[in-house]
């Protein structure tokens, strides 16, 4: 591991992951293990930023970690940990809050978005400060790269500013991280909207083949194809977005041509998609299932990963305390 550049990323433990989570982040995390020293964590403190009922978090953490392991994250090659088992994150967040102007936090786009989306009338300090807790998560491990989608880039920019501000005040402790932009494919849900658990249009990594088949077969297609004989347009069809991800070029082109010429019906097109989509997902599901049946093993992986992460965090915090010089 030594000598490799470090990558850090996290997910909120909101339960089982779906295809959009996998293709948008997790598949990339798995690939990064080959070339980087990877730290991936369950961001459980972040759940508290917009709700206080967290009774589902322990079970959700195990479900999410089962998906991670099923998808191919390897505890031997990556450090998988739980944020709240590394209390140093909270200490660093506190120190960062002393040097970070409130205006910096108020201008992070997701702050206003969350307030509007959730209809929050009196936002907590935690919600305002959650990008700063994110900065502590990243800088704690002196990560060189943070894999994110384009919408998360302002968070990395804030982290760079916080590192500069802290270093200017107390001395050069933190390197500035860079965003590793992840190309997030368009993953439609079964109703054509973006795949989301809250829409109930998702395909879970835990779904067996018969469930995936039952979700895909009635999936919405090009609205112009009301009858089997109507030609369609694959460019606006959500099913074709999935073909772009799973189906090899020759079969994909075959589907596009038959769609445009009404050579076959939407169910024929979906059957070709399922032929290519089910085998790789079944591999993940079966591996996931073998872990999910042993929740104690998953917990052990996370506790051991948290111990490793904490050793790194303690080293960083020794440097931080030496720089801040509060103690006699």
C-alpha positions as CSV (number, residue, x, y, z in Angstrom):
1,X,0.0,0.0,0.0
2,X,2.8,2.4,0.9
3,X,3.9,4.8,-1.8
4,X,0.5,4.8,-3.4
5,X,-1.6,7.9,-3.7
6,X,-4.6,7.9,-1.3
7,X,-8.3,7.9,-2.3
8,X,-11.1,8.7,0.2
9,X,-14.8,8.5,-0.3
10,X,-17.9,7.8,1.8
11,X,-21.6,7.0,1.6
12,X,-24.5,7.7,3.9
13,X,-25.8,4.4,5.3
14,X,-29.3,4.5,3.8
15,X,-29.7,0.7,3.4
16,X,-29.4,-1.5,0.3
17,X,-27.8,0.1,-2.7
18,X,-29.4,0.2,-6.2
19,X,-28.0,0.1,-9.7
20,X,-27.6,3.9,-9.8
21,X,-25.4,3.8,-6.6
22,X,-23.4,1.0,-8.1
23,X,-22.8,2.5,-11.5
24,X,-22.4,6.0,-10.2
25,X,-19.9,5.3,-7.4
26,X,-19.3,1.8,-6.2
27,X,-18.1,0.2,-9.5
28,X,-15.5,3.0,-9.6
29,X,-14.5,2.5,-6.0
30,X,-13.8,-1.2,-6.8
31,X,-11.6,-0.3,-9.8
32,X,-9.6,2.3,-7.8
33,X,-8.4,-0.4,-5.4
34,X,-6.0,-1.7,-8.0
35,X,-3.9,1.5,-8.1
36,X,-4.6,3.5,-5.0
37,X,-4.5,3.2,-1.2
38,X,-8.3,3.4,-0.7
39,X,-10.3,4.5,2.4
40,X,-14.1,4.1,2.1
41,X,-16.4,4.9,5.0
42,X,-20.0,4.7,6.2
43,X,-20.8,8.4,6.8
44,X,-23.2,7.8,9.8
45,X,-22.7,11.2,11.5
46,X,-23.8,12.8,8.2
47,X,-27.2,11.1,8.6
48,X,-27.8,13.3,11.6
49,X,-27.5,16.5,9.6
50,X,-31.1,16.3,8.5
51,X,-32.9,13.8,10.8
52,X,-32.7,12.7,14.4
53,X,-34.5,9.3,14.1
54,X,-31.5,7.1,13.2
55,X,-32.9,3.8,14.5
56,X,-32.5,2.3,11.0
57,X,-28.8,3.3,10.7
58,X,-27.2,0.2,12.3
59,X,-29.1,-2.3,10.0
60,X,-28.6,0.0,7.0
61,X,-24.8,0.1,7.7
62,X,-24.7,-3.7,7.5
63,X,-26.8,-3.8,4.3
64,X,-24.7,-1.2,2.6
65,X,-21.5,-2.9,3.5
66,X,-22.9,-6.2,2.2
67,X,-23.3,-4.4,-1.1
68,X,-19.8,-3.1,-1.0
69,X,-18.3,-6.5,-0.4
70,X,-20.6,-8.1,-3.0
71,X,-19.5,-5.6,-5.6
72,X,-15.9,-6.4,-5.0
73,X,-14.5,-4.1,-2.3
74,X,-11.8,-6.0,-0.6
75,X,-11.0,-5.3,3.1
76,X,-7.4,-6.6,2.4
77,X,-6.9,-3.9,-0.2
78,X,-9.1,-1.1,1.1
79,X,-9.8,0.3,4.5
80,X,-13.6,0.1,5.1
81,X,-14.7,1.9,8.2
82,X,-17.5,3.7,10.1
83,X,-17.1,7.4,10.6
84,X,-18.4,7.5,14.2
85,X,-15.9,4.9,15.3
86,X,-13.1,7.4,14.5
87,X,-13.9,10.2,16.9
88,X,-10.9,12.2,15.7
89,X,-13.2,13.3,12.8
90,X,-15.3,15.3,15.3
91,X,-12.2,17.0,16.8
92,X,-10.8,18.0,13.5
93,X,-14.2,19.3,12.4
94,X,-14.3,21.4,15.6
95,X,-10.9,22.9,14.9
96,X,-11.8,23.7,11.3
97,X,-15.0,25.4,12.4
98,X,-12.8,27.9,14.3
99,X,-11.1,29.1,11.1
100,X,-13.9,28.7,8.5
101,X,-16.1,31.8,7.7
102,X,-19.8,31.1,7.8
103,X,-20.2,32.7,4.4
104,X,-18.1,29.9,2.9
105,X,-20.5,27.3,4.2
106,X,-23.6,29.3,3.1
107,X,-22.5,29.4,-0.5
108,X,-22.1,25.6,-0.9
109,X,-25.0,24.8,-3.4
110,X,-26.2,21.7,-1.6
111,X,-27.0,23.6,1.6
112,X,-29.8,25.6,0.0
113,X,-30.9,22.6,-2.1
114,X,-31.3,20.4,1.0
115,X,-33.3,23.1,2.9
116,X,-35.6,23.5,-0.1
117,X,-36.0,19.8,-0.8
118,X,-36.7,18.9,2.8
119,X,-38.7,22.0,3.6
120,X,-36.5,22.8,6.6
121,X,-37.6,26.1,8.3
122,X,-34.8,26.2,10.9
123,X,-31.7,24.5,9.7
124,X,-29.3,23.1,12.3
125,X,-25.7,24.1,12.7
126,X,-24.9,20.5,11.7
127,X,-26.6,20.9,8.3
128,X,-24.7,24.2,7.7
129,X,-21.5,22.6,8.9
130,X,-21.8,19.2,7.1
131,X,-19.5,20.2,4.2
132,X,-16.9,21.1,6.9
133,X,-17.3,17.7,8.5
134,X,-16.7,16.3,5.0
135,X,-13.5,18.4,4.8
136,X,-12.4,16.8,8.0
137,X,-13.2,13.4,6.6
138,X,-11.0,14.0,3.6
139,X,-8.1,15.9,5.1
140,X,-7.8,13.5,8.1
141,X,-6.4,10.9,5.7
142,X,-4.4,13.5,3.6
143,X,-6.2,12.0,0.6
144,X,-4.8,13.0,-2.8
145,X,-8.0,12.1,-4.7
146,X,-11.7,12.2,-3.9
147,X,-13.9,10.5,-6.5
148,X,-17.0,12.6,-7.0
149,X,-19.6,13.6,-9.6
150,X,-19.5,17.1,-11.0
151,X,-22.2,18.3,-8.6
152,X,-19.9,17.5,-5.6
153,X,-16.9,19.6,-6.9
154,X,-17.8,22.7,-4.8
155,X,-17.3,20.5,-1.7
156,X,-13.7,19.6,-2.8
157,X,-13.0,23.3,-3.5
158,X,-14.2,24.2,0.0
159,X,-11.9,21.5,1.4
160,X,-9.0,22.9,-0.5
161,X,-9.8,26.4,0.9
162,X,-10.1,25.0,4.5
163,X,-6.7,23.3,4.2
164,X,-5.1,26.6,2.9
165,X,-6.8,28.6,5.7
166,X,-5.7,26.1,8.4
167,X,-2.1,25.9,7.1
168,X,-1.9,29.7,6.9
169,X,-3.0,30.0,10.6
170,X,-1.1,27.1,12.1
171,X,1.5,25.7,9.7
172,X,1.6,23.3,6.8
173,X,-0.2,20.2,8.0
174,X,-2.6,19.4,5.2
175,X,-2.0,18.8,1.5
176,X,-4.8,20.0,-0.8
177,X,-6.9,17.2,-2.3
178,X,-8.2,17.0,-5.9
179,X,-11.5,15.9,-7.2
180,X,-11.3,12.7,-9.3
181,X,-14.2,13.3,-11.6
182,X,-16.4,10.2,-12.0
183,X,-18.3,9.9,-15.3
184,X,-21.7,9.0,-13.9
185,X,-23.8,7.2,-16.6
186,X,-27.4,8.0,-17.0
187,X,-29.2,5.3,-15.0
188,X,-32.9,5.5,-15.4
189,X,-35.4,3.9,-13.0
190,X,-38.2,1.7,-14.2
191,X,-40.5,4.7,-14.6
192,X,-38.0,6.6,-16.8
193,X,-37.1,9.1,-14.1
194,X,-33.6,9.0,-12.4
195,X,-33.3,5.9,-10.3
196,X,-34.0,6.6,-6.7
197,X,-35.2,4.6,-3.7
198,X,-37.6,7.4,-2.8
199,X,-39.3,7.1,-6.2
200,X,-39.7,3.3,-5.8
201,X,-38.3,2.8,-9.3
202,X,-35.0,1.2,-8.4
203,X,-33.3,-2.1,-9.1
204,X,-31.4,-3.2,-6.0
205,X,-28.1,-5.1,-6.1
206,X,-29.8,-7.6,-3.7
207,X,-32.6,-8.3,-6.3
208,X,-32.6,-11.9,-7.7
209,X,-32.9,-12.4,-11.4
210,X,-36.7,-13.0,-11.3
211,X,-37.3,-9.7,-9.5
212,X,-35.1,-7.8,-11.9
213,X,-37.0,-9.4,-14.8
214,X,-40.3,-8.5,-13.2
215,X,-39.1,-4.8,-12.9
216,X,-37.7,-4.5,-16.4
217,X,-40.4,-6.1,-18.5
218,X,-43.1,-3.4,-17.7
219,X,-40.5,-0.6,-17.8
220,X,-41.5,2.6,-19.7
221,X,-40.1,3.0,-23.2
222,X,-40.4,5.6,-26.0
223,X,-44.0,6.9,-25.5
224,X,-44.4,7.1,-29.3
225,X,-44.5,3.3,-29.4
226,X,-48.1,2.7,-28.5
227,X,-48.4,-0.3,-30.8
228,X,-46.0,-3.0,-31.8
229,X,-46.1,-1.6,-35.4
230,X,-45.1,2.0,-34.3
231,X,-41.5,2.9,-35.0
232,X,-39.6,4.2,-31.9
233,X,-36.6,6.4,-31.1
234,X,-33.9,4.6,-28.9
235,X,-32.3,8.0,-28.1
236,X,-35.2,8.9,-25.8
237,X,-35.9,5.4,-24.5
238,X,-34.9,4.7,-20.8
239,X,-34.4,1.0,-21.7
240,X,-31.8,2.0,-24.3
241,X,-29.9,4.0,-21.6
242,X,-29.5,0.6,-19.8
243,X,-28.5,-1.1,-23.1
244,X,-25.6,1.5,-23.3
245,X,-24.4,0.2,-20.0
246,X,-24.9,-3.5,-20.3
247,X,-25.2,-4.5,-24.0
248,X,-22.3,-5.1,-26.3
249,X,-22.2,-2.7,-29.4
250,X,-23.4,-5.3,-32.0
251,X,-26.5,-6.3,-30.0
252,X,-27.1,-2.7,-29.0
253,X,-27.1,-1.6,-32.6
254,X,-29.4,-4.5,-33.5
255,X,-31.9,-3.3,-30.9
256,X,-31.7,0.4,-32.1
257,X,-32.3,-0.6,-35.7
258,X,-35.3,-2.8,-34.9
259,X,-36.7,-0.1,-32.6
260,X,-36.5,2.6,-35.3
261,X,-38.0,0.3,-38.0
262,X,-40.6,-1.4,-35.7
263,X,-38.8,-4.7,-36.6
264,X,-39.6,-6.0,-33.1
265,X,-41.5,-5.0,-30.0
266,X,-40.3,-3.4,-26.8
267,X,-40.5,-6.8,-24.9
268,X,-38.1,-8.3,-27.5
269,X,-35.7,-5.4,-26.8
270,X,-36.0,-5.8,-23.1
271,X,-35.3,-9.6,-23.4
272,X,-32.0,-8.8,-25.1
273,X,-31.1,-6.3,-22.3
274,X,-31.9,-8.9,-19.7
275,X,-29.7,-11.5,-21.4
276,X,-26.7,-9.1,-20.9
277,X,-27.7,-7.4,-17.7
278,X,-28.6,-10.4,-15.5
279,X,-25.3,-12.4,-15.5
280,X,-23.0,-9.6,-14.1
281,X,-25.7,-8.5,-11.6
282,X,-26.3,-12.1,-10.5
283,X,-22.6,-12.5,-9.7
284,X,-22.7,-9.5,-7.4
285,X,-26.0,-10.6,-5.8
286,X,-24.7,-14.1,-5.1
287,X,-21.5,-12.7,-3.5
288,X,-23.5,-10.1,-1.6
289,X,-25.8,-12.8,-0.3
290,X,-22.9,-14.9,1.1
291,X,-21.9,-11.8,3.2
292,X,-25.4,-10.8,4.2
293,X,-25.9,-14.2,5.7
294,X,-23.0,-13.4,8.1
295,X,-23.7,-10.0,9.5
296,X,-21.1,-10.6,12.3
297,X,-18.4,-11.0,9.7
298,X,-19.4,-7.7,8.1
299,X,-19.3,-6.0,11.5
300,X,-15.9,-7.5,12.1
301,X,-14.6,-6.1,8.7
302,X,-15.9,-2.6,9.6
303,X,-14.6,-2.6,13.2
304,X,-11.1,-3.8,12.0
305,X,-11.2,-1.2,9.2
306,X,-12.1,1.5,11.7
307,X,-9.2,0.5,13.9
308,X,-6.8,0.9,10.9
309,X,-8.4,4.2,9.9
310,X,-8.2,5.4,13.5
311,X,-4.4,4.7,13.6
312,X,-4.0,7.0,10.6
313,X,-6.4,9.6,12.2
314,X,-4.5,9.6,15.5
315,X,-1.2,10.3,13.7
316,X,-2.8,13.2,11.8
317,X,-4.3,14.6,15.0
318,X,-0.9,14.5,16.8
319,X,0.4,16.7,14.0
320,X,-2.7,19.0,14.2
321,X,-2.3,19.4,18.0
322,X,1.4,20.1,17.7
323,X,0.6,22.8,15.1
324,X,-2.3,24.4,17.1
325,X,-0.2,24.4,20.3
326,X,-2.9,24.7,23.0
327,X,-1.4,22.6,25.7
328,X,1.2,23.8,28.2
